[in-house]
């Protein structure tokens, strides 16, 4: 489970990371823009999943003491901000975009571009409907959950396993379901 030092160094070359951050064997940084400043990892955060920014745009900031579980994917074409002390379980998806254009012809052209010349560095020919995602301090995202574009998960909130979050989650709320609904609140310490 722990990081292999060669793998750790290779992943750190693709982002800006602070003291104590670790990239485990399953953790990958996919920086399609090759601009290291667009992915920032805080102190003592452990990455076991994939952190990816698109070639044309994207920014991911992960705070201190965060955990990104195995097979989780954080994909950005605009901006994903994760606060401090956030636990993201395994198989979680966090996306600030829809990944492909809605219109069939634009989607086909984007796909052709990806497989022939690589990910497009110019997004003027397609719309990914980007909208920022914010996950605030001390939140916990349960396994197999999906956080969709434009969502803010409040401070200390809990997203239940297998939930699909399409709307903002208030501070200290517990949400579950598809679409996620408030089922309770945790004590504000």
Contact map, one row per residue, 1 for C-alpha under 8 A:
111000000000000000000001100000000000000000000000000000000000000000000000000000000000000000000000000000000000000000000000000000000000000000000000000000000000000000000000000000000000000000000
111100000000000000000001100000000000000000000000000000000000000000000000000000000000000000000000000000000000000000000000000000000000000000000000000000000000000000000000000000000000000000000
111110110000000000000111100000000000000000000000000000000000000000000000000000000000000000000000000000000000000000000000000000000000000000000000000000000000000000000000000000000000000000000
011111110000000000000001100000000000000000000000000000000000000000000000000000000000000000000000000000000000000000000000000000000000000000000000000000000000000000000000000000000000000000000
001111111000000000000000000000000000000000000000000000000000000000000000000000000000000000000000000000000000000000000000000000000000000000000000000000000000000000000000000000000000000000000
000111111100000000000000000000000000000000000000000000000000000000000000000000000000000000000000000000000000000000000000000000000000000000000000000000000000000000000000000000000000000000000
001111111110000000000011100000000000000000000000000000000000000000000000000000000000000000000000000000000000000000000000000000000000000000000000000000000000000000000000000000000000000000000
001111111111000000000111100000000000000000000000000000000000000000000000000000000000000000000000000000000000000000000000000000000000000000000000000000000000000000000000000000000000000000000
000011111111100000000000000000000000000000000000000000000000000000000000000000000000000000000000000000000000000000000000000000000000000000000000000000000000000000000000000000000000000000000
000001111111110000000000000000000000000000000000000000000000000000000000000000000000000000000000000000000000000000000000000000000000000000000000000000000000000000000000000000000000000000000
000000111111111000000010000110000000000000000000000000000000000000000000000000000000000000000000000000000000000000000000000000000000000000000000000000000000000000000000000000000000000000000
000000011111111110000010000010000000000000000000000000000000000000000000000000000000000000000000000000000000000000000000000000000000000000000000000000000000000000000000000000000000000000000
000000001111111100000000000000000001000000000000000000000000000000000000000000000000000000000000000000000000000000000000000000000000000000000000000000000000000000000000000000000000000000000
000000000111111100000000000011100111001000000000000000000000000000000000000000000000000000000000000000000000000000000000000000000000000000000000000000000000000000000000000000000000000000000
000000000011111110000000000010100011111110000000000000000000000000000000000000000000000000000000000000000000000000000000000000000000000000000000000000000000000000000000000000000000000000000
000000000001111111000000000000000001101110000000000000000000000000000000000000000000000000000000000000000000000000000000000000000000000000000000000000000000000000000000000000000000000000000
000000000001001111101000000000000000000111100000000000000000000000000000000000000000000000000000000000000000000000000000000000000000000000000000000000000000000000000000000000000000000000000
000000000000000111111000000000000000000011110000000000000000000000000000000000000000000000000000000000000000000000000000000000000000000000000000000000000000000000000000000000000000000000000
000000000000000011111000000000000000000001110000000000000000000000000000000000000000000000000000000000000000000000000000000000000000000000000000000000000000000000000000000000000000000000000
000000000000000001111100000000000000000000111000000000000000000000000000000000000000000000000000000000000000000000000000000000000000000000000000000000000000000000000000000000000000000000000
000000000000000011111110000000000000000011111110000000000000000000000000000000000000000000000000000000000000000000000000000000000000000000000000000000000000000000000000000000000000000000000
001000010000000000011111000000000000000000011110000000000000000000000000000000000000000000000000000000000000000000000000000000000000000000000000000000000000000000000000000000000000000000000
001000110011000000001111111100000000000000000111000000000000000000000000000000000000000000000000000000000000000000000000000000000000000000000000000000000000000000000000000000000000000000000
111100110000000000000111111000000000000000000111000000000000000000000000000000000000000000000000000000000000000000000000000000000000000000000000000000000000000000000000000000000000000000000
111100110000000000000011111000000000000000000001000000000000000000000000000000000000000000000000000000000000000000000000000000000000000000000000000000000000000000000000000000000000000000000
000000000000000000000011111100000000000000000001100000000000000000000110000000000000000000000000000000000000000000000000000000000000000000000000000000000000000000000000000000000000000000000
000000000000000000000011111110000000000000000011110000000000000000000100000000000000000000000000000000000000000000000000000000000000000000000000000000000000000000000000000000000000000000000
000000000010000000000010011111000000000000000011111000000000000000000000000000000000000000000000000000000000000000000000000000000000000000000000000000000000000000000000000000000000000000000
000000000011011000000000001111100000000000000000011100000000000000000000000000000000000000000000000000000000000000000000000000000000000000000000000000000000000000000000000000000000000000000
000000000000010000000000000111110000000000000000011110000000000000000000000000000000000000000000000000000000000000000000000000000000000000000000000000000000000000000000000000000000000000000
000000000000011000000000000011111111001000000000001111100000000000000000000000000000000000000000000000000000000000000000000000000000000000000000000000000000000000000000000000000000000000000
000000000000000000000000000001111100000000000000000111100000000000000000000000000000000000000000000000000000000000000010000000000000000000000000000000000000000000000000000000000000000000000
000000000000000000000000000000111110000000000000000011111000000000000000000000000000000000000000000000000000000000000000100000000000000000000000000000000000000000000000000000000000000000000
000000000000010000000000000000111111000000000000000000100000000000000000000000000000000000000000000000000000000000000000000000000000000000000000000000000000000000000000000000000000000000000
000000000000011000000000000000101111110000000000000000000000000000000000000000000000000000000000000000000000000000000000000000000000000000000000000000000000000000000000000000000000000000000
000000000000111100000000000000100111111100000000000000000000000000000000000000000000000000000000000000000000000000000000000000000000000000000000000000000000000000000000000000000000000000000
000000000000001100000000000000000011111100000000000000000000000000000000000000000000000000000000000000000000000000000000000000000000000000000000000000000000000000000000000000000000000000000
000000000000001000000000000000000011111100000000000010000111100000000000000000000000000000000000000000000000000000000000000000000000000000000000000000000000000000000000000000000000000000000
000000000000011100000000000000100001111110000000000010000011100000000000000000000000000000000000000000000000000000000000000000000000000000000000000000000000000000000000000000000000000000000
000000000000001110000000000000000001111111000000000000000001110000000000000000000000000000000000000000000000000000000000000000000000000000000000000000000000000000000000000000000000000000000
000000000000001111001000000000000000001111101000000000000000111100000000000000000000000000000000000000000000000000000000000000000000000000000000000000000000000000000000000000000000000000000
000000000000000011101000000000000000000111111000000000000000111111000000000000000000000000000000000000000000000000000000000000000000000000000000000000000000000000000000000000000000000000000
000000000000000011111000000000000000000011111000000000000000001110000000000000000000000000000000000000000000000000000000000000000000000000000000000000000000000000000000000000000000000000000
000000000000000001111100000000000000000001111100000000000000000111000000000000000000000000000000000000000000000000000000000000000000000000000000000000000000000000000000000000000000000000000
000000000000000000011100000000000000000011111110000000000000011111100000000000000000000000000000000000000000000000000000000000000000000000000000000000000000000000000000000000000000000000000
000000000000000000001111000000000000000000011111000000000000000011110000000000000000000000000000000000000000000000000000000000000000000000000000000000000000000000000000000000000000000000000
000000000000000000001111001100000000000000001111110000000000000000111000000000000000000000000000000000000000000000000000000000000000000000000000000000000000000000000000000000000000000000000
000000000000000000000011111100000000000000000111110000000000000000111111000000000000000000000000000000000000000000000000000000000000000000000000000000000000000000000000000000000000000000000
000000000000000000000000011100000000000000000011111000000000000000011111100000000000000001000000000000000000000000000000000000000000000000000000000000000000000000000000000000000000000000000
000000000000000000000000001111000000000000000011111100000000000000000011110000000000000000000000000000000000000000000000000000000000000000000000000000000000000000000000000000000000000000000
000000000000000000000000000111100000000000000000111110000001000000000000111000000000000000000000000000000000000000000000000000000000000000000000000000000000000000000000000000000000000000000
000000000000000000000000000011110000000000000000011111000000000000000000111100000000000000000000000000000000000000000000000000000000000000000000000000000000000000000000000000000000000000000
000000000000000000000000000001111000011000000000001111101111000000000000001110000000000000000000000000000000000000000000000000000000000000000000000000000000000000000000000000000000000000000
000000000000000000000000000000111000000000000000000111111100000000000000001110000000000000000000000000000000000000000010000000000000000000000000000000000000000000000000000000000000000000000
000000000000000000000000000000111100000000000000000011111100000000000000000000000000000000000000000000000000000000000011100000000000000000000000000000000000000000000000000000000000000000000
000000000000000000000000000000001000000000000000000001111100000000000000000010000000000000000000000000000000000000000001111000000000000000000000000000000000000000000000000000000000000000000
000000000000000000000000000000001000000000000000000011111110000000000000000111000000000000000000000000000000000000000000100000000000000000000000000000000000000000000000000000000000000000000
000000000000000000000000000000000000010000000000000011111111000000000000000111100000000000000000000000000000000000000000000000000000000000000000000000000000000000000000000000000000000000000
000000000000000000000000000000000000011000000000000010001111100000000000000111110000000000000000000000000000000000000000000000000000000000000000000000000000000000000000000000000000000000000
000000000000000000000000000000000000011100000000001010000111110000000000000100111100000000000000000000000000000000000000000000000000000000000000000000000000000000000000000000000000000000000
000000000000000000000000000000000000011111000000000000000011111000000000000000011100000000000000000000000000000000000000000000000000000000000000000000000000000000000000000000000000000000000
000000000000000000000000000000000000000111001000000000000001111101000000000000001111000000000000000000000000000000000000000000000000000000000000000000000000000000000000000000000000000000000
000000000000000000000000000000000000000011101000000000000000111111000000000000000111110000000000000000000000000000000000000000000000000000000000000000000000000000000000000000000000000000000
000000000000000000000000000000000000000011111000000000000000011111000000000000000011100000000000000000000000000000000000000000000000000000000000000000000000000000000000000000000000000000000
000000000000000000000000000000000000000001111100000000000000001111100000000000000001110000000000000000000000000000000000000000000000000000000000000000000000000000000000000000000000000000000
000000000000000000000000000000000000000001011100000000000000011111110000000000000001111100000000000000000000000000000000000000000000000000000000000000000000000000000000000000000000000000000
000000000000000000000000000000000000000000001111000000000000000011111000000000000000111110000000000000000000000000000000000000000000000000000000000000000000000000000000000000000000000000000
000000000000000000000000000000000000000000000111100000000000000001111101000000000000001111000000000000000000000000000000000000000000000000000000000000000000000000000000000000000000000000000
000000000000000000000000000000000000000000000011100000000000000000111111000000000000000111110000000000000000000000000000000000000000000000000000000000000000000000000000000000000000000000000
000000000000000000000000011000000000000000000001100000000000000000011111000000000000000011100000000000000000000000000000000000000000000000000000000000000000000000000000000000000000000000000
000000000000000000000000010000000000000000000001110000000000000000001111100000000000000001110000000000000000000000000000000000000000000000000000000000000000000000000000000000000000000000000
000000000000000000000000000000000000000000000001110000000000000000011111110000000000000111111000000000000000000000000000000000000000000000000000000000000000000000000000000000000000000000000
000000000000000000000000000000000000000000000000111100000000000000000011111000000000000000111110000000000000000000000000000000000000000000000000000000000000000000000000000000000000000000000
000000000000000000000000000000000000000000000000011100000000000000000001111100010000000000001110000000000000000000000000000000000000000000000000000000000000000000000000000000000000000000000
000000000000000000000000000000000000000000000000001111000000000000000000111110010000000000000111100000000000000000000000000000000000000000000000000000000000000000000000000000000000000000000
000000000000000000000000000000000000000000000000000111001111000000000000011111110000000000000011100000000000000000000000000000000000000000000000000000000000000000000000000000000000000000000
000000000000000000000000000000000000000000000000000011011110000000000000001111100000000000000001100000000000000000000000000000010100000000000000000000000000000000000000000000000000000000000
000000000000000000000000000000000000000000000000000000001110000000000000000111110000000000000001100000000000000000000000000000000111000000000000000000000000000000000000000000000000000000000
000000000000000000000000000000000000000000000000000000000111000000000000000111111000000000000001000000000000000000000000000000000011100000000000000000000000000000000000000000000000000000000
000000000000000000000000000000000000000000000000000000000011100000000000011101111100000000000011000000000000000000000000000000000001110000000000000000000000000000000000000000000000000000000
000000000000000000000000000000000000000000000000000000000001110000000000000000111110000000000000000000000000000000000000000000000001111100000000000000000000000000000000000000000000000000000
000000000000000000000000000000000000000000000000000000000001111000000000000000011111010000000000000000000000000000000000000000000000011110000000000000000000000000000000000000000000000000000
000000000000000000000000000000000000000000000000000000000000011100000000000000001111110000000000000000000000000000000000000000000000011111000000000000000000000000000000000000000000000000000
000000000000000000000000000000000000000000000000000000000000011111000000000000000111110000000000000000000000000000000000000000000000000111000000000000000000000000000000000000000000000000000
000000000000000000000000000000000000000000000000000000000000001111100000000000000011111000000000000000000000000000000000000000000000000011100000000000000000000000000000000000000000000000000
000000000000000000000000000000000000000000000000000000000000001011100000000000000111111100000000000000000000000000000000000000000000001111111000000000000000000000000000000000000000000000000
000000000000000000000000000000000000000000000000000000000000000001110000000000000000111110000000000000000000000000000000000000000000000001111000000000000000000000000000000000000000000000000
000000000000000000000000000000000000000000000000000000000000000001111001000000000000011111010000000000000000000000000000000000000000000000011110000000000000000000000000000000000000000000000
000000000000000000000000000000000000000000000000000000000000000000111101000000000000001111110000000000000000000000000000000000000000000000011111000000000000000000000000000000000000000000000
000000000000000000000000000000000000000000000000100000000000000000011111000000000000000111110000000000000000000000000000000000000000000000000111000000000000000000000000000000000000000000000
000000000000000000000000000000000000000000000000000000000000000000001111100000000000000011111000000000000000000000000000000000000000000000000011100000000000000000000000000000000000000000000
000000000000000000000000000000000000000000000000000000000000000000001011100000000000000111111100000000000000000000000000000000000000000000001111111000000000000000000000000000000000000000000
000000000000000000000000000000000000000000000000000000000000000000000001110000000000000000111110000000000000000000000000000000000000000000000001111000000000000000000000000000000000000000000
000000000000000000000000000000000000000000000000000000000000000000000000111000000000000000011111000000000000000000000000000000000000100000000000011110000000000000000000000000000000000000000
000000000000000000000000000000000000000000000000000000000000000000000000111100010000000000001111110000000000000000000000000000000000100000000000001110000000000000000000000000000000000000000
000000000000000000000000000000000000000000000000000000000000000000000000001111110000000000000111110000000000000000000000000000000111100000000000000111000000000000000000000000000000000000000
000000000000000000000000000000000000000000000000000000000000000000000000001111000000000000000011111000000000000000000000000000011110000000000000000110000000000000000000000000000000000000000
000000000000000000000000000000000000000000000000000000000000000000000000000000000000000000000011111110000000000000000000000000011100000000000000000010000000000000000000000000000000000000000
000000000000000000000000000000000000000000000000000000000000000000000000000000000000000000000000111110000000000000000000000000010000000000000000000000000000000000000000000000000000000000000
000000000000000000000000000000000000000000000000000000000000000000000000000000000000000000000000011111000010010000000000000000110000000000000000000000000000000000000000000000000000000000000
000000000000000000000000000000000000000000000000000000000000000000000000000000000000000000000000011111110110010000000000000001110000000000000000000000000000000000000000000000000000000000000
000000000000000000000000000000000000000000000000000000000000000000000000000000000000000000000000000111110110000000000000000000110000000000000000000000000000000000000000000000000000000000000
000000000000000000000000000000000000000000000000000000000000000000000000000000000000000000000000000011111110000000000000000000000000000000000000000000000000000000000000000000000000000000000
000000000000000000000000000000000000000000000000000000000000000000000000000000000000000000000000000011111111000000000000000000000000000000000000000000000000000000000000000000000000000000000
000000000000000000000000000000000000000000000000000000000000000000000000000000000000000000000000000000111111100000000000000000000000000000000000000000000000000000000000000000000000000000000
000000000000000000000000000000000000000000000000000000000000000000000000000000000000000000000000000011111111110000000000000011000000000000000000000000000000000000000000000000000000000000000
000000000000000000000000000000000000000000000000000000000000000000000000000000000000000000000000000111111111111000000000000001000000000000000000000000000000000000000000000000000000000000000
000000000000000000000000000000000000000000000000000000000000000000000000000000000000000000000000000000011111111100000000000000000000000000000000000000000000000000000000000000000000000000000
000000000000000000000000000000000000000000000000000000000000000000000000000000000000000000000000000000001111111110000000000000000000000000000000000000000000000000000000000000000000000000000
000000000000000000000000000000000000000000000000000000000000000000000000000000000000000000000000000110000111111111000001000001000000000000000000000000000000000000000000000000000000000000000
000000000000000000000000000000000000000000000000000000000000000000000000000000000000000000000000000000000011111111100000000000000000000000000000000000000000000000000000000000000000000000000
000000000000000000000000000000000000000000000000000000000000000000000000000000000000000000000000000000000001111111110000000000000000000000000000000000000000000000000000000000000000000000000
000000000000000000000000000000000000000000000000000000000000000000000000000000000000000000000000000000000000111111111111000000000000000000000000000000000000000000000000000000000000000000000
000000000000000000000000000000000000000000000000000000000000000000000000000000000000000000000000000000000000011111111111000000000000000000000000000000000000000000000000000000000000000000000
000000000000000000000000000000000000000000000000000000000000000000000000000000000000000000000000000000000000001111111110000000000000000000000000000000000000000000000000000000000000000000000
000000000000000000000000000000000000000000000000000000000000000000000000000000000000000000000000000000000000000111111100000000000000000000000000000000000000000000000000000000000000000000000
000000000000000000000000000000000000000000000000000000000000000000000000000000000000000000000000000000000000000011111111000000000000000000000000000000000000000000000000000000000000000000000
000000000000000000000000000000000000000000000000000000000000000000000000000000000000000000000000000000000000000011111111000000000000000000000000000000000000000000000000000000000000000000000
000000000000000000000000000000010000000000000000000001100000000000000000000000000000000000000000000000000000000011101111100000000000000000000000000000000000000000000000000000000000000000000
000000000000000000000000000000000000000000000000000000110000000000000000000000000000000000000000000000000000010011001111111000000000000000000000000000000000000000000000000000000000000000000
000000000000000000000000000000001000000000000000000000111000000000000000000000000000000000000000000000000000000000000011111000000000000000000000000000000000000000000000000000000000000000000
000000000000000000000000000000000000000000000000000000010000000000000000000000000000000000000000000000000000000000000001111110000000000000000000000000000000000000000000000000000000000000000
000000000000000000000000000000000000000000000000000000010000000000000000000000000000000000000000000000000000000000000001111111100000000000000000000000000000000000000000000000000000000000000
000000000000000000000000000000000000000000000000000000000000000000000000000000000000000000000000000000000000000000000000011111100000000000000000000000000000000000000000000000000000000000000
000000000000000000000000000000000000000000000000000000000000000000000000000000000000000000000000000000000100000000000000011111100000000000000000000000000000000000000000000000000000000000000
000000000000000000000000000000000000000000000000000000000000000000000000000000000000000000000000000010000110010000000000001111110000000000000000000000000000000000000000000000000000000000000
000000000000000000000000000000000000000000000000000000000000000000000000000000000000000000000000000111000000000000000000001111111100000000000000000000000000000000000000000000000000000000000
000000000000000000000000000000000000000000000000000000000000000000000000000010000000000000000000111111000000000000000000000001111100000000000000000000000000000000000000000000000000000000000
000000000000000000000000000000000000000000000000000000000000000000000000000000000000000000000000110000000000000000000000000000111110000000000000000000000000000000000000000000000000000000000
000000000000000000000000000000000000000000000000000000000000000000000000000011000000000000000001110000000000000000000000000000111111000000000000000011000000000000000000000000000000000000000
000000000000000000000000000000000000000000000000000000000000000000000000000001100000000000000001100000000000000000000000000000001111100000000000000011000000000000000000000000000000000000000
000000000000000000000000000000000000000000000000000000000000000000000000000001111000000000000001000000000000000000000000000000000111110000000000000011100000000000000000000000000000000000000
000000000000000000000000000000000000000000000000000000000000000000000000000000111000000000000111000000000000000000000000000000000011111000000000000111110000000000000000000000000000000000000
000000000000000000000000000000000000000000000000000000000000000000000000000000011110000000000000000000000000000000000000000000000001111100000000000000111000000000000000000000000000000000000
000000000000000000000000000000000000000000000000000000000000000000000000000000001110010000000000000000000000000000000000000000000000111110100000000000011110000000000000000000000000000000000
000000000000000000000000000000000000000000000000000000000000000000000000000000001111010000000000000000000000000000000000000000000000011111100000000000011111000000000000000000000000000000000
000000000000000000000000000000000000000000000000000000000000000000000000000000000111110000000000000000000000000000000000000000000000001111100000000000000111000000000000000000000000000000000
000000000000000000000000000000000000000000000000000000000000000000000000000000000011111000000000000000000000000000000000000000000000000111110000000000000011100000000000000000000000000000000
000000000000000000000000000000000000000000000000000000000000000000000000000000000000111000000000000000000000000000000000000000000000001111111000000000001111110000000000000000000000000000000
000000000000000000000000000000000000000000000000000000000000000000000000000000000000011110000000000000000000000000000000000000000000000001111100000000000001111000000000000000000000000000000
000000000000000000000000000000000000000000000000000000000000000000000000000000000000011110010000000000000000000000000000000000000000000000111110100000000000011110000000000000000000000000000
000000000000000000000000000000000000000000000000000000000000000000000000000000000000000111010000000000000000000000000000000000000000000000011111100000000000011111100000000000000000000000000
000000000000000000000000000000000000000000000000000000000000000000000000000000000000000111110000000000000000000000000000000000000000000000001111100000000000000111000000000000000000000000000
000000000000000000000000000000000000000000000000000000000000000000000000000000000000000011111000000000000000000000000000000000000000000000000111110000000000000011100000000000000000000000000
000000000000000000000000000000000000000000000000000000000000000000000000000000000000000000111000000000000000000000000000000000000000000000001111111000000000001111111000000000000000000000000
000000000000000000000000000000000000000000000000000000000000000000000000000000000000000000011100000000000000000000000000000000000000000000000001111100000000000001111000000000000000000000000
000000000000000000000000000000000000000000000000000000000000000000000000000000000000000000011110000000000000000000000000000000000000000000000000111110100000000000011100000000000000000000000
000000000000000000000000000000000000000000000000000000000000000000000000000000000000000000000111100000000000000000000000000000000000100000000000011111100000000000011100000000000000000000000
000000000000000000000000000000000000000000000000000000000000000000000000000000000000000000000111110000000000000000000000000000000111100000000000001111100000000000000100000000000000000000000
000000000000000000000000000000000000000000000000000000000000000000000000000000000000000000000001000000000000000000000000000000000111100000000000000111110000000000000110000000000000000000000
000000000000000000000000000000000000000000000000000000000000000000000000000000000000000000000000000000000000000000000000000000000001110000000000001111111000000000001111100000000000000000000
000000000000000000000000000000000000000000000000000000000000000000000000000000000000000000000000000000000000000000000000000000000000111100000000000001111100000000000011100000000000000000000
000000000000000000000000000000000000000000000000000000000000000000000000000000000000000000000000000000000000000000000000000000000000011100100000000000111110100000000001111000000000000000000
000000000000000000000000000000000000000000000000000000000000000000000000000000000000000000000000000000000000000000000000000000000000001110100000000000011111100000000001111110000000000000000
000000000000000000000000000000000000000000000000000000000000000000000000000000000000000000000000000000000000000000000000000000000000001111100000000000001111100000000000011100000000000000000
000000000000000000000000000000000000000000000000000000000000000000000000000000000000000000000000000000000000000000000000000000000000000111110000000000000111110000000000001110000000000001010
000000000000000000000000000000000000000000000000000000000000000000000000000000000000000000000000000000000000000000000000000000000000000001110000000000001111111000000000111111000000000011000
000000000000000000000000000000000000000000000000000000000000000000000000000000000000000000000000000000000000000000000000000000000000000000111100000000000001111100000000000111100000000000000
000000000000000000000000000000000000000000000000000000000000000000000000000000000000000000000000000000000000000000000000000000000000000000011100100000000000111110100000000001110000000000000
000000000000000000000000000000000000000000000000000000000000000000000000000000000000000000000000000000000000000000000000000000000000000000001110100000000000011111100000000001111000000000000
000000000000000000000000000000000000000000000000000000000000000000000000000000000000000000000000000000000000000000000000000000000000000000001111100000000000001111100000000000010000000000000
000000000000000000000000000000000000000000000000000000000000000000000000000000000000000000000000000000000000000000000000000000000000000000000111110000000000000111110000000000011100000000000
000000000000000000000000000000000000000000000000000000000000000000000000000000000000000000000000000000000000000000000000000000000000000000000101110000000000001111111000000000111111000000000
000000000000000000000000000000000000000000000000000000000000000000000000000000000000000000000000000000000000000000000000000000000000000000000000111100000000000001111100000000011111000000000
000000000000000000000000000000000000000000000000000000000000000000000000000000000000000000000000000000000000000000000000000000000000000000000000111100100000000000111111000000000111000000000
000000000000000000000000000000000000000000000000000000000000000000000000000000000000000000000000000000000000000000000000000000000000000000000000001111100000000000011111000000000011000000000
000000000000000000000000000000000000000000000000000000000000000000000000000000000000000000000000000000000000000000000000000000000000000000000000000001110000000000001111100000000001000000000
000000000000000000000000000000000000000000000000000000000000000000000000000000000000000000000000000000000000000000000000000000000000000000000000000000111100000000001111110000000000000000000
000000000000000000000000000000000000000000000000000000000000000000000000000000000000000000000000000000000000000000000000000000000000000000000000000000111100100000000011111010100000010000000
000000000000000000000000000000000000000000000000000000000000000000000000000000000000000000000000000000000000000000000000000000000000000000000000000000001110100000000001111110000000000000000
000000000000000000000000000000000000000000000000000000000000000000000000000000000000000000000000000000000000000000000000000000000000000000000000000000001111100000000000111110000000000000000
000000000000000000000000000000000000000000000000000000000000000000000000000000000000000000000000000000000000000000000000000000000000000000000000000000000111110000000000011111000000000011110
000000000000000000000000000000000000000000000000000000000000000000000000000000000000000000000000000000000000000000000000000000000000000000000000000000000101110000000000111111100000011111000
000000000000000000000000000000000000000000000000000000000000000000000000000000000000000000000000000000000000000000000000000000000000000000000000000000000000111100000000000111110000011111000
000000000000000000000000000000000000000000000000000000000000000000000000000000000000000000000000000000000000000000000000000000000000000000000000000000000000011100100000100011111001111100000
000000000000000000000000000000000000000000000000000000000000000000000000000000000000000000000000000000000000000000000000000000000000000000000000000000000000001111110000000001111111111000000
000000000000000000000000000000000000000000000000000000000000000000000000000000000000000000000000000000000000000000000000000000000000000000000000000000000000000101110000000000111111100000000
000000000000000000000000000000000000000000000000000000000000000000000000000000000000000000000000000000000000000000000000000000000000000000000000000000000000000001111000000000011111100000000
000000000000000000000000000000000000000000000000000000000000000000000000000000000000000000000000000000000000000000000000000000000000000000000000000000000000000000111100000000011111100000000
000000000000000000000000000000000000000000000000000000000000000000000000000000000000000000000000000000000000000000000000000000000000000000000000000000000000000000111110000000111111110000000
000000000000000000000000000000000000000000000000000000000000000000000000000000000000000000000000000000000000000000000000000000000000000000000000000000000000000000000000000000111111111000000
000000000000000000000000000000000000000000000000000000000000000000000000000000000000000000000000000000000000000000000000000000000000000000000000000000000000000000000000100011110001111110000
000000000000000000000000000000000000000000000000000000000000000000000000000000000000000000000000000000000000000000000000000000000000000000000000000000000000000000000000000011110000111110000
000000000000000000000000000000000000000000000000000000000000000000000000000000000000000000000000000000000000000000000000000000000000000000000000000000000000000000000000000011100000011111000
000000000000000000000000000000000000000000000000000000000000000000000000000000000000000000000000000000000000000000000000000000000000000000000000000000000000100000000000000111000000011111100
000000000000000000000000000000000000000000000000000000000000000000000000000000000000000000000000000000000000000000000000000000000000000000000000000000000001100000000000000111000000000111110
000000000000000000000000000000000000000000000000000000000000000000000000000000000000000000000000000000000000000000000000000000000000000000000000000000000000000000000000000100000000000011111
000000000000000000000000000000000000000000000000000000000000000000000000000000000000000000000000000000000000000000000000000000000000000000000000000000000001000000000000000100000000000001111
000000000000000000000000000000000000000000000000000000000000000000000000000000000000000000000000000000000000000000000000000000000000000000000000000000000000000000000000000000000000000000111
